[in-house]
Amino acid sequence: MFLKIKNIYHAGYNDIASNTIFSATKQANNNRSASELKELDKKIDSITNTKIKVNYDESLFKNKVYFKDANSGEFIKIGLSDENLAKLKSTFDADDFYSRDNGSVILSGKAENFVAGWFGDIAYQRGYLNADSDGNGAMSSDELANTNSGFMANSSFNVCENLITSNSTSSYLKYDKEFRALHEGMSAKGKYASDSIEAELNKTLSNDKNSDGILEYQEIILESEHNSDTEEVIEKTFSRKKADWGEEVNLLEESPEQKALKQLLISGESSLSAKQKALLAKAGLLKDDSNLGSVIQNISANIANSKIDLKA
C-alpha cells in the first residue's frame, strides 16, 4: 500500500512527448524481384531460424510472415495480427508482400526492412532473445527482468507547490523487480513488456503510429497515464523514507517535514521549532537552502542535487 499525494499538479509532458524511447535497428533493403521471391518460396522453411520459438497453435497472431534478420542473417517466421498486416500493406508497396500458397507471406523491400528493424530492436537491443533462457519463446517474469524494456520520465517534485515537472526521459532500462515495483500501474497495463517476442513485436508495430521506426514517449504513454505513473513513483519513493525518517511520510495530510519546509521558506530558519529543525536537518534540508523549492530531483534516478536521497 503506498501513499497518496493531495492536489498534485503536472508540467512538462508536452516537452518530452516527442522524445525517442525505442528505435528500430538499421537494416539493408532487400528489394527482391518476382523471380527471386518465387525461388525463395521453395526453400524458405529450410533457411528459417528455429531459435525463435512461436507456438502457432496458441498464437493470437494468425498471419505468418517471413523476413530476413540482419543480425543472424537468417529468416524469421512470426505471426502478425490482422490489423498490423493491413497497416503494413497500406503503408508499403504491394511488391513488398509475396503471398505463398499456404497463406503465409514473405516480406521484401521496405516492409521487410521495417518489420526486421523492430524485431532487431526487441530481440537484441531490448534483449529478449538472450533473456529467453529456456528458449521456449514464452517470457516469464524472471526472464523479462533481464530485458531492457523499461523507460521513464525523469521528473522533479516541488514539495511546496505540489508540482511534478518532467524534463527528460530515459529508456532501455532494466525491467527488473525494482523498476516494476515503482511503475506497478503501467506495468500492469503492459506498457513496458510482453510475454513473447511475437507479442512485443505486434505491440510495437501498433504503437508506431506513423511507421517511421521510432517510438516516441507519447505513442506509448498518454498524458493521463504519464501523470498517474509519475505520481505513483513519488508516492512510493516517499513511502520508502519511513525507515530513514522514523515515521511514515503522510502526504495525504501534510507531513511534518512538508509543513516545516514551507515554514522555512516563508519565515526563515529562526521561525522553526527545535523539532522542526531536527526533522529538516535529518532530511538534509538545512545544509543549503538554495534549492529547497525542488527537494526531490529526478526521483527514480537519484540525481546528486537531490536534497533527500531517494535511490530506488
VEXNU-994318 format. One record per atom (N, C-alpha, C): residue in one letter; x, y, z. Coordinates in steps of 0.02 Angstrom, whole numbers, padded with zeros to 5 digits, always signed. Layout:
aXYZ ...
//
This chain:
m+00043-00059+00000 m+00000+00000+00000 m+00044+00062+00000 f+00036+00107-00049 f+00077+00166-00049 f+00036+00228-00035 l+00069+00283-00024 l+00036+00344-00002 l+00007+00383-00060 k-00043+00423-00045 k-00075+00465-00095 k-00057+00538-00081 i-00036+00573-00134 i-00019+00643-00128 i-00081+00684-00146 k-00093+00738-00109 k-00152+00778-00119 k-00140+00835-00167 n-00187+00847-00214 n-00187+00905-00258 n-00121+00914-00296 i-00102+00862-00332 i-00040+00865-00371 i-00053+00900-00438 y-00005+00941-00458 y-00007+00974-00524 y+00051+00947-00565 h+00042+00949-00631 h+00092+00920-00675 h+00113+00971-00728 a+00176+00966-00748 a+00202+01007-00803 a+00255+00968-00840 g+00263+00983-00905 g+00319+00955-00942 g+00304+00898-00990 y+00242+00871-00988 y+00227+00814-01032 y+00239+00833-01105 n+00215+00892-01125 n+00223+00912-01195 n+00296+00922-01215 d+00338+00936-01165 d+00410+00945-01179 d+00445+00879-01194 i+00418+00825-01167 i+00451+00760-01177 i+00411+00713-01222 a+00352+00735-01243 a+00307+00691-01280 a+00339+00661-01343 s+00381+00700-01377 s+00411+00676-01440 s+00479+00645-01430 n+00501+00635-01367 n+00565+00603-01355 n+00564+00531-01379 t+00620+00509-01408 t+00626+00440-01432 t+00637+00393-01374 i+00596+00341-01369 i+00603+00290-01318 i+00637+00228-01347 f+00611+00202-01402 f+00641+00145-01436 f+00646+00161-01510 s+00694+00131-01544 s+00700+00142-01616 s+00720+00077-01650 a+00694+00066-01710 a+00709+00006-01749 a+00782+00006-01769 t+00812-00053-01771 t+00882-00058-01792 t+00886-00049-01868 k+00944-00026-01890 k+00954-00013-01962 k+00960-00079-02000 q+00926-00082-02056 q+00928-00142-02098 q+00940-00121-02171 a+00971-00166-02209 a+00979-00153-02281 a+00915-00174-02317 n+00896-00135-02367 n+00836-00152-02407 n+00851-00212-02452 n+00809-00262-02449 n+00814-00320-02495 n+00756-00316-02545 n+00767-00279-02598 n+00715-00271-02649 n+00719-00330-02697 r+00684-00383-02681 r+00687-00444-02720 r+00638-00441-02780 s+00661-00468-02835 s+00618-00471-02894 s+00566-00527-02885 a+00517-00528-02929 a+00465-00580-02926 a+00496-00649-02933 s+00545-00656-02977 s+00578-00721-02987 s+00618-00742-02926 e+00651-00693-02894 e+00689-00708-02833 e+00643-00731-02777 l+00586-00699-02771 l+00539-00718-02720 l+00510-00787-02732 k+00499-00803-02796 k+00473-00869-02813 k+00523-00923-02795 e+00587-00911-02806 e+00638-00959-02788 e+00646-00964-02712 l+00640-00907-02679 l+00645-00906-02606 l+00588-00945-02575 d+00530-00942-02606 d+00471-00978-02582 d+00485-01053-02575 k+00525-01081-02621 k+00539-01152-02622 k+00582-01176-02564 k+00623-01131-02538 k+00673-01153-02488 k+00668-01117-02421 i+00622-01070-02415 i+00624-01026-02357 i+00617-01062-02290 d+00578-01116-02288 d+00570-01151-02224 d+00634-01185-02202 s+00676-01203-02249 s+00739-01237-02232 s+00793-01188-02208 i+00782-01124-02221 i+00832-01073-02200 i+00803-01025-02148 t+00748-01047-02117 t+00717-01006-02066 t+00746-01022-01997 n+00761-00970-01958 n+00789-00977-01892 n+00740-01012-01846 t+00762-01066-01816 t+00719-01104-01771 t+00730-01086-01697 k+00776-01038-01684 k+00788-01018-01615 k+00731-00975-01588 i+00695-00942-01634 i+00639-00902-01613 i+00578-00947-01609 k+00559-00964-01549 k+00504-01011-01540 k+00437-00975-01538 v+00392-00996-01580 v+00324-00969-01580 v+00276-01028-01583 n+00230-01030-01535 n+00180-01083-01534 n+00121-01060-01577 y+00122-01079-01641 y+00071-01053-01687 y+00001-01079-01671 d-00002-01136-01638 d-00068-01163-01621 d-00103-01120-01568 e-00063-01088-01525 e-00091-01048-01472 e-00085-00973-01485 s-00051-00955-01538 s-00039-00884-01553 s-00103-00847-01570 l-00107-00785-01547 l-00163-00742-01565 l-00152-00708-01632 f-00092-00716-01659 f-00073-00681-01720 f-00066-00731-01777 k-00119-00737-01815 k-00125-00793-01862 k-00094-00782-01931 n-00072-00721-01946 n-00042-00708-02011 n+00034-00720-02009 k+00056-00775-02036 k+00127-00794-02033 k+00166-00756-02086 v+00218-00721-02063 v+00260-00684-02110 v+00333-00704-02100 y+00371-00698-02154 y+00443-00712-02153 y+00480-00647-02169 f+00536-00637-02136 f+00580-00582-02153 f+00652-00601-02133 k+00700-00568-02164 k+00770-00584-02150 k+00795-00541-02093 d+00825-00574-02044 d+00854-00541-01986 d+00927-00523-02001 a+00944-00459-02002 a+01011-00437-02021 a+01063-00463-01971 n+01045-00470-01908 n+01093-00491-01858 n+01116-00563-01868 s+01070-00609-01877 s+01087-00680-01885 s+01097-00699-01958 g+01071-00658-02004 g+01075-00675-02075 g+01025-00728-02095 e+00980-00747-02049 e+00931-00798-02063 e+00861-00768-02067 f+00815-00808-02094 f+00745-00785-02098 f+00709-00802-02033 i+00664-00759-02015 i+00622-00767-01955 i+00550-00777-01978 k+00516-00823-01946 k+00445-00833-01959 k+00407-00815-01895 i+00359-00770-01901 i+00324-00746-01842 i+00253-00726-01862 g+00208-00723-01813 g+00139-00706-01827 g+00125-00632-01817 l+00083-00604-01862 l+00061-00535-01855 l-00015-00534-01850 s-00041-00483-01817 s-00113-00475-01811 s-00142-00452-01878 d-00207-00461-01887 d-00241-00436-01947 d-00229-00361-01955 e-00235-00326-01899 e-00227-00253-01901 e-00158-00232-01922 n-00107-00266-01896 n-00038-00248-01914 n-00021-00265-01986 l-00045-00322-02010 l-00032-00340-02079 l-00067-00291-02126 a-00129-00273-02109 a-00165-00225-02151 a-00130-00157-02150 k-00105-00137-02093 k-00069-00074-02087 k-00006-00075-02131 l+00031-00130-02130 l+00090-00136-02171 l+00073-00130-02245 k+00020-00164-02265 k+00001-00164-02336 k-00024-00096-02359 s-00051-00057-02313 s-00074+00010-02332 s-00016+00060-02332 t+00040+00041-02301 t+00097+00087-02295 t+00150+00074-02348 f+00161+00011-02365 f+00216-00007-02409 f+00190-00034-02476 d+00235-00039-02524 d+00217-00060-02592 d+00190-00132-02593 a+00145-00145-02639 a+00117-00212-02646 a+00170-00263-02663 d+00223-00241-02698 d+00277-00287-02717 d+00318-00311-02657 d+00308-00279-02600 d+00344-00299-02539 d+00312-00359-02503 f+00257-00385-02532 f+00221-00440-02500 f+00211-00497-02550 y+00245-00552-02536 y+00238-00611-02580 y+00194-00663-02543 s+00136-00677-02571 s+00090-00725-02540 s+00106-00796-02562 r+00113-00839-02514 r+00127-00910-02528 r+00061-00949-02532 d+00064-01009-02558 d+00004-01050-02567 d-00030-01067-02500 n+00009-01071-02447 n-00019-01089-02381 n-00045-01028-02343 g-00044-00970-02374 g-00071-00909-02343 g-00020-00867-02307 s+00040-00893-02296 s+00093-00853-02264 s+00121-00803-02314 v+00160-00755-02289 v+00184-00700-02330 v+00259-00692-02320 i+00296-00684-02375 i+00367-00666-02372 i+00372-00591-02383 l+00403-00557-02335 l+00412-00485-02341 l+00475-00469-02380 s+00473-00412-02414 s+00530-00390-02453 s+00533-00314-02449 g+00587-00285-02475 g+00592-00213-02481 g+00584-00175-02415 k+00549-00119-02418 k+00541-00075-02360 k+00498-00107-02305 a+00449-00148-02324 a+00408-00181-02274 a+00450-00229-02232 e+00494-00267-02265 e+00538-00312-02229 e+00586-00272-02186 n+00613-00219-02213 n+00659-00176-02177 n+00627-00151-02112 f+00565-00130-02117 f+00529-00101-02059 f+00517-00154-02006 v+00490-00211-02025 v+00474-00264-01976 v+00538-00293-01946 a+00588-00306-01989 a+00651-00334-01964 a+00687-00285-01918 g+00680-00220-01933 g+00712-00170-01891 g+00682-00170-01821 w+00616-00175-01816 w+00585-00178-01750 w+00600-00244-01715 f+00602-00298-01753 f+00620-00362-01724 f+00691-00358-01694 g+00737-00327-01731 g+00806-00320-01707 g+00810-00280-01643 d+00771-00228-01638 d+00770-00188-01577 d+00747-00229-01517 i+00693-00266-01527 i+00664-00306-01472 i+00709-00365-01454 a+00732-00401-01504 a+00772-00461-01491 a+00841-00445-01463 y+00873-00393-01488 y+00943-00380-01470 y+00953-00318-01427 q+00923-00262-01445 q+00932-00201-01405 q+00895-00206-01339 r+00833-00228-01341 r+00796-00238-01279 r+00813-00305-01246 g+00845-00349-01283 g+00874-00409-01253 g+00828-00468-01243 y+00773-00471-01280 y+00726-00526-01271 y+00757-00594-01288 l+00798-00596-01340 l+00824-00661-01362 l+00868-00693-01310 n+00915-00655-01282 n+00959-00682-01230 n+00922-00695-01165 a+00872-00654-01151 a+00835-00661-01088 a+00792-00724-01087 d+00772-00748-01146 d+00732-00809-01150 d+00777-00869-01137 s+00794-00879-01073 s+00846-00926-01054 s+00830-00998-01072 d+00766-01017-01070 d+00749-01086-01087 d+00731-01094-01161 g+00732-01039-01198 g+00722-01042-01270 g+00654-01067-01292 n+00602-01059-01249 n+00536-01085-01268 n+00491-01032-01299 g+00516-00971-01306 g+00477-00919-01339 g+00431-00881-01292 a+00416-00909-01234 a+00373-00876-01185 a+00417-00842-01133 m+00404-00779-01118 m+00445-00741-01072 m+00414-00742-01002 s+00447-00774-00956 s+00424-00774-00886 s+00440-00707-00854 s+00414-00696-00795 s+00428-00634-00759 s+00502-00627-00745 d+00534-00682-00726 d+00606-00681-00712 d+00646-00667-00775 e+00624-00693-00832 e+00659-00681-00895 e+00650-00609-00917 l+00590-00583-00909 l+00579-00513-00928 l+00620-00465-00885 a+00637-00486-00824 a+00678-00444-00780 a+00748-00434-00809 n+00768-00476-00855 n+00834-00470-00886 n+00831-00434-00954 t+00773-00407-00972 t+00768-00368-01033 t+00777-00294-01017 n+00793-00256-01069 n+00800-00183-01062 n+00737-00150-01088 s+00681-00167-01059 s+00615-00145-01083 s+00589-00084-01047 g+00623-00063-00994 g+00598-00007-00954 g+00613+00061-00984 f+00571+00108-00970 f+00582+00178-00988 f+00543+00221-00939 m+00560+00285-00935 m+00527+00327-00886 m+00538+00400-00902 a+00494+00441-00874 a+00503+00513-00874 a+00544+00532-00813 n+00596+00572-00824 n+00636+00597-00768 n+00602+00661-00742 s+00582+00660-00679 s+00541+00714-00653 s+00567+00740-00587 s+00546+00800-00569 s+00561+00828-00504 s+00495+00847-00470 f+00496+00845-00404 f+00436+00860-00365 f+00450+00920-00321 n+00414+00976-00333 n+00418+01034-00291 n+00369+01025-00232 v+00396+01013-00174 v+00355+00997-00115 v+00308+01054-00098 c+00332+01115-00102 c+00292+01172-00080 c+00234+01186-00127 e+00245+01175-00191 e+00193+01189-00240 e+00154+01127-00261 n+00173+01068-00234 n+00142+01005-00255 n+00143+00998-00331 l+00200+01014-00361 l+00207+01015-00433 l+00259+00964-00456 i+00238+00919-00501 i+00284+00872-00532 i+00302+00899-00601 t+00366+00909-00613 t+00389+00934-00678 t+00433+00881-00711 s+00416+00862-00772 s+00454+00813-00809 s+00495+00849-00862 n+00560+00832-00866 n+00604+00869-00911 n+00645+00827-00959 s+00645+00761-00950 s+00682+00717-00995 s+00656+00646-00988 t+00682+00602-01028 t+00662+00531-01024 t+00724+00487-01024 s+00716+00427-00998 s+00768+00375-01001 s+00736+00313-01030 s+00773+00275-01069 s+00746+00214-01099 s+00797+00158-01099 y+00775+00099-01121 y+00815+00039-01120 y+00840+00025-01048 l+00797+00036-01000 l+00813+00022-00930 l+00797-00051-00913 k+00834-00078-00867 k+00823-00147-00846 k+00753-00153-00816 y+00715-00201-00842 y+00646-00211-00819 y+00646-00260-00760 d+00681-00242-00708 d+00688-00287-00651 d+00632-00275-00599 k+00636-00311-00544 k+00584-00306-00493 k+00579-00237-00464 e+00636-00204-00457 e+00636-00137-00428 e+00599-00088-00474 f+00613-00093-00539 f+00579-00049-00587 f+00504-00062-00586 r+00485-00125-00588 r+00414-00143-00589 r+00378-00122-00526 a+00413-00124-00469 a+00382-00104-00406 a+00366-00029-00406 l+00409+00011-00436 l+00398+00083-00439 l+00345+00102-00492 h+00341+00062-00545 h+00296+00077-00600 h+00243+00022-00607 e+00214+00004-00550 e+00168-00053-00548 e+00107-00042-00592 g+00080+00018-00592 g+00019+00032-00630 g+00029+00023-00705 m+00081+00054-00732 m+00094+00049-00804 m+00119-00021-00823 s+00153-00055-00776 s+00174-00124-00790 s+00113-00169-00798 a+00063-00159-00754 a+00002-00199-00758 a-00035-00187-00823 k-00028-00128-00852 k-00060-00113-00915 k-00020-00137-00976 g+00037-00169-00963 g+00078-00196-01017 g+00115-00143-01058 k+00130-00087-01027 k+00163-00032-01063 k+00236-00046-01078 y+00268-00089-01039 y+00340-00098-01045 y+00361-00162-01080 a+00326-00215-01069 a+00350-00280-01093 a+00292-00327-01108 s+00306-00377-01150 s+00256-00428-01168 s+00284-00497-01154 d+00241-00547-01155 d+00262-00613-01134 d+00293-00655-01190 s+00308-00624-01247 s+00344-00658-01301 s+00371-00605-01349 i+00421-00624-01389 i+00446-00579-01440 i+00391-00563-01490 e+00352-00614-01507 e+00298-00605-01555 e+00247-00553-01531 a+00227-00558-01467 a+00179-00511-01440 a+00208-00441-01436 e+00271-00436-01417 e+00302-00370-01412 e+00311-00338-01481 l+00326-00379-01531 l+00332-00353-01599 l+00266-00325-01623 n+00212-00361-01610 n+00146-00337-01631 n+00127-00273-01594 k+00142-00269-01530 k+00127-00209-01491 k+00167-00150-01518 t+00230-00162-01534 t+00273-00109-01558 t+00251-00083-01626 l+00234-00129-01671 l+00209-00109-01737 l+00146-00068-01731 s+00103-00087-01684 s+00042-00050-01673 s+00055+00019-01643 n+00101+00022-01596 n+00117+00086-01563 n+00151+00135-01610 d+00188+00110-01658 d+00223+00154-01706 d+00171+00181-01755 k+00135+00231-01733 k+00077+00256-01769 k+00092+00278-01840 n+00148+00312-01851 n+00165+00336-01918 n+00216+00293-01954 s+00231+00234-01926 s+00276+00185-01958 s+00342+00215-01979 d+00372+00254-01934 d+00436+00286-01950 d+00496+00252-01917 g+00484+00196-01882 g+00538+00160-01849 g+00561+00192-01785 i+00521+00238-01758 i+00537+00271-01694 i+00474+00269-01650 l+00483+00250-01588 l+00429+00253-01540 l+00441+00313-01494 e+00397+00363-01500 e+00401+00421-01457 e+00364+00407-01391 y+00382+00445-01340 y+00351+00436-01274 y+00275+00441-01279 q+00249+00488-01318 q+00177+00499-01324 q+00142+00443-01363 e+00180+00404-01401 e+00150+00348-01437 e+00138+00288-01390 i+00171+00289-01333 i+00165+00234-01285 i+00125+00255-01224 i+00139+00314-01199 i+00110+00339-01136 i+00069+00401-01149 l+00004+00397-01136 l-00040+00455-01140 l-00026+00503-01082 e-00048+00565-01088 e-00034+00613-01036 e-00065+00592-00969 s-00126+00566-00971 s-00158+00543-00909 s-00119+00486-00877 e-00092+00441-00919 e-00051+00386-00894 e+00015+00411-00867 h+00044+00460-00900 h+00106+00491-00876 h+00096+00521-00807 n+00042+00558-00798 n+00028+00589-00733 n+00020+00536-00679 s-00016+00483-00695 s-00026+00429-00647 s+00039+00396-00628 d+00081+00384-00678 d+00145+00349-00666 d+00192+00391-00624 t+00200+00455-00640 t+00246+00498-00601 t+00221+00506-00529 e+00156+00510-00520 e+00130+00513-00452 e+00145+00449-00413 e+00136+00393-00447 e+00149+00329-00413 e+00221+00324-00391 v+00268+00344-00434 v+00339+00339-00416 v+00354+00384-00356 i+00327+00444-00356 i+00339+00490-00300 i+00308+00464-00236 e+00247+00439-00240 e+00213+00412-00181 e+00252+00354-00151 k+00275+00310-00194 k+00311+00251-00168 k+00380+00271-00142 t+00411+00320-00174 t+00476+00342-00151 t+00471+00375-00083 f+00420+00416-00073 f+00409+00445-00007 f+00395+00391+00045 s+00356+00342+00026 s+00339+00289+00073 s+00402+00253+00097 r+00451+00247+00053 r+00513+00212+00070 r+00557+00252+00118 k+00540+00315+00128 k+00579+00355+00175 k+00561+00341+00248 k+00512+00298+00259 k+00488+00283+00327 k+00546+00262+00372 a+00589+00218+00348 a+00643+00193+00389 a+00694+00249+00404 d+00704+00294+00357 d+00753+00347+00366 d+00728+00400+00415 w+00663+00417+00409 w+00636+00472+00448 w+00604+00449+00514 g+00599+00383+00523 g+00573+00358+00585 g+00498+00357+00589 e+00465+00383+00540 e+00392+00380+00538 e+00371+00384+00465 e+00312+00358+00450 e+00289+00359+00382 e+00272+00430+00360 v+00293+00447+00299 v+00279+00514+00272 v+00207+00513+00246 n+00166+00555+00273 n+00095+00556+00254 n+00082+00619+00214 l+00076+00610+00148 l+00064+00667+00104 l-00009+00680+00091 l-00051+00634+00113 l-00123+00646+00107 l-00142+00702+00156 e-00115+00696+00216 e-00116+00751+00264 e-00046+00779+00259 e-00037+00843+00262 e+00029+00873+00253 e+00077+00846+00306 s+00135+00821+00285 s+00181+00790+00331 s+00216+00843+00374 p+00242+00824+00432 p+00281+00871+00474 p+00339+00901+00436 e+00373+00859+00394 e+00429+00884+00355 e+00406+00937+00304 q+00349+00923+00272 q+00323+00969+00222 q+00302+01035+00255 k+00269+01031+00312 k+00249+01091+00348 k+00311+01132+00369 a+00361+01097+00394 a+00422+01132+00416 a+00458+01164+00358 l+00459+01128+00301 l+00493+01155+00242 l+00458+01218+00217 k+00392+01218+00215 k+00356+01277+00194 k+00368+01335+00242 q+00368+01321+00306 q+00379+01374+00355 q+00450+01402+00348 l+00497+01359+00334 l+00566+01381+00324 l+00571+01429+00265 l+00538+01412+00210 l+00542+01453+00150 l+00506+01520+00160 i+00451+01519+00198 i+00412+01580+00206 i+00440+01625+00261 s+00459+01596+00317 s+00477+01636+00376 s+00549+01630+00398 g+00586+01584+00367 g+00656+01578+00386 g+00668+01527+00441 e+00732+01510+00450 e+00751+01458+00497 e+00735+01477+00570 s+00737+01541+00584 s+00726+01563+00653 s+00655+01549+00677 s+00609+01539+00630 s+00539+01527+00648 s+00526+01454+00665 l+00574+01410+00652 l+00564+01338+00662 l+00573+01319+00735 s+00534+01270+00755 s+00544+01241+00821 s+00604+01194+00820 a+00626+01174+00878 a+00683+01128+00882 a+00666+01062+00846 k+00604+01039+00855 k+00584+00976+00823 k+00584+00983+00747 q+00560+01041+00723 q+00558+01052+00650 q+00630+01055+00622 k+00674+01089+00659 k+00743+01093+00637 k+00774+01023+00634 a+00759+00983+00683 a+00787+00915+00685 a+00761+00873+00626 l+00697+00881+00610 l+00669+00844+00554 l+00702+00864+00488 l+00709+00929+00477 l+00738+00953+00414 l+00813+00938+00411 a+00847+00942+00467 a+00918+00926+00468 a+00929+00853+00451 k+00886+00810+00478 k+00892+00738+00464 k+00881+00724+00390 a+00837+00764+00359 a+00825+00755+00287 a+00876+00792+00244 g+00922+00827+00276 g+00974+00863+00238 g+00950+00928+00209 l+00898+00958+00237 l+00867+01017+00207 l+00889+01082+00240 l+00933+01079+00289 l+00957+01141+00319 l+01028+01157+00299 k+01058+01114+00260 k+01127+01124+00240 k+01134+01177+00186 d+01085+01179+00141 d+01089+01225+00084 d+01019+01242+00062 d+00998+01305+00074 d+00929+01323+00059 d+00921+01350-00011 s+00973+01345-00054 s+00969+01373-00122 s+00924+01333-00168 n+00911+01272-00149 n+00872+01229-00194 n+00814+01196-00158 l+00789+01227-00105 l+00738+01195-00065 l+00671+01190-00101 g+00660+01231-00151 g+00598+01229-00188 g+00589+01166-00229 s+00643+01128-00238 s+00638+01066-00276 s+00681+01013-00242 v+00657+00987-00186 v+00698+00944-00144 v+00702+00873-00169 i+00661+00856-00216 i+00663+00788-00242 i+00677+00792-00317 q+00738+00785-00336 q+00758+00792-00406 q+00767+00723-00436 n+00736+00713-00495 n+00743+00651-00533 n+00737+00591-00486 i+00679+00582-00460 i+00667+00538-00403 i+00692+00467-00414 s+00680+00437-00472 s+00699+00368-00481 s+00774+00360-00497 a+00805+00413-00523 a+00875+00409-00543 a+00923+00431-00488 n+00896+00457-00432 n+00938+00479-00377 n+00990+00530-00399 i+00968+00584-00430 i+01013+00636-00453 i+01050+00667-00393 a+01112+00685-00403 a+01155+00707-00349 a+01129+00770-00314 n+01094+00814-00349 n+01069+00876-00319 n+01010+00865-00273 s+00986+00804-00268 s+00928+00791-00227 s+00943+00807-00154 k+00895+00840-00122 k+00902+00857-00052 k+00883+00798-00008 i+00845+00752-00035 i+00828+00691+00002 i+00850+00632-00041 d+00889+00587-00012 d+00913+00530-00050 d+00855+00482-00064 l+00835+00478-00127 l+00778+00435-00145 l+00800+00381-00194 k+00856+00352-00181 k+00881+00299-00225 k+00833+00241-00226 a+00811+00222-00286 a+00761+00168-00293 a+00794+00101-00283 
//
